[in-house]
Amino acid sequence: MIGRVTASVYSRALLRAAELVGGRDKLGRVLRVPISELDKWITGEAKPSREVFLRVVDLILDETGPANGATDAQDPTPPRDAAGGSSEHYRS
């Protein structure tokens, strides 16, 4: 069962990436992989390498924007010292 779940995650991510870039052919070109290999990953016959999968995830994140409507304009998390405490009180 775990194998099917894993394949499903890969398949879903690849299908979403293909949708975002304009199809399987274009995704194959972006990832620089043969369509036959891409099809095996989508059908669950094989798994992409970690490197390729992370590129797929990056592509999805880049194309869909920040999660939960977050924007770059939000205040960043205050820096922490080596012990993990906030250094917010050190600011002037």
C-alpha positions in Angstrom: 0.0 0.0 0.0 2.8 2.4 0.8 4.2 1.9 -2.7 0.9 3.0 -4.2 0.7 6.1 -2.0 4.2 7.1 -3.0 3.5 6.5 -6.7 0.3 8.5 -6.3 2.3 11.5 -4.8 4.8 11.4 -7.7 2.0 10.9 -10.3 -0.1 13.8 -8.9 2.8 16.1 -8.7 3.9 15.3 -12.3 0.3 15.7 -13.6 0.0 19.1 -11.9 3.3 20.2 -13.2 2.3 19.1 -16.7 -0.9 21.1 -16.4 1.0 24.2 -15.3 3.6 24.2 -18.0 1.2 23.3 -20.9 1.3 19.5 -21.2 3.4 16.4 -20.9 5.6 17.2 -23.9 6.6 20.5 -22.5 7.2 19.1 -19.1 9.4 16.5 -20.6 11.4 19.3 -22.3 11.6 21.3 -19.1 12.8 18.3 -17.1 15.0 17.1 -20.0 13.6 13.6 -19.8 12.1 11.4 -22.5 8.3 11.4 -22.7 8.4 7.6 -22.3 10.1 7.9 -18.9 7.7 10.7 -17.9 4.8 8.4 -18.7 6.2 5.6 -16.6 6.5 8.0 -13.6 2.9 9.2 -14.2 1.5 5.7 -14.4 3.4 4.6 -11.3 5.6 2.0 -13.2 8.7 3.8 -12.1 9.7 6.7 -9.8 11.6 9.8 -10.8 15.0 10.5 -9.1 14.9 12.7 -6.1 16.6 15.4 -8.1 13.9 15.4 -10.8 11.1 15.2 -8.2 12.4 18.2 -6.4 12.6 20.1 -9.7 8.9 19.2 -10.2 8.0 20.5 -6.8 10.0 23.7 -7.4 8.2 24.1 -10.7 4.8 23.7 -9.0 5.7 26.2 -6.2 7.1 28.7 -8.7 4.0 28.5 -10.9 1.4 28.7 -8.1 2.9 31.4 -5.9 3.0 31.7 -2.2 0.8 29.4 0.0 -2.1 30.8 1.9 -1.9 34.2 0.2 1.4 35.0 1.8 3.4 37.8 0.3 6.9 38.9 0.5 5.7 42.1 2.1 5.0 40.4 5.4 7.5 40.9 8.3 10.1 38.2 8.3 10.5 36.0 11.3 12.8 37.7 13.8 16.3 36.2 13.8 17.2 33.8 16.6 20.3 33.4 18.5 22.2 30.1 18.7 20.1 28.9 21.7 16.9 29.4 19.7 15.7 32.4 21.5 14.5 35.5 19.7 16.9 38.3 19.4 14.0 40.8 19.0 14.8 42.5 22.3 18.3 43.3 21.0 17.0 45.6 18.3 17.0 49.4 18.8 
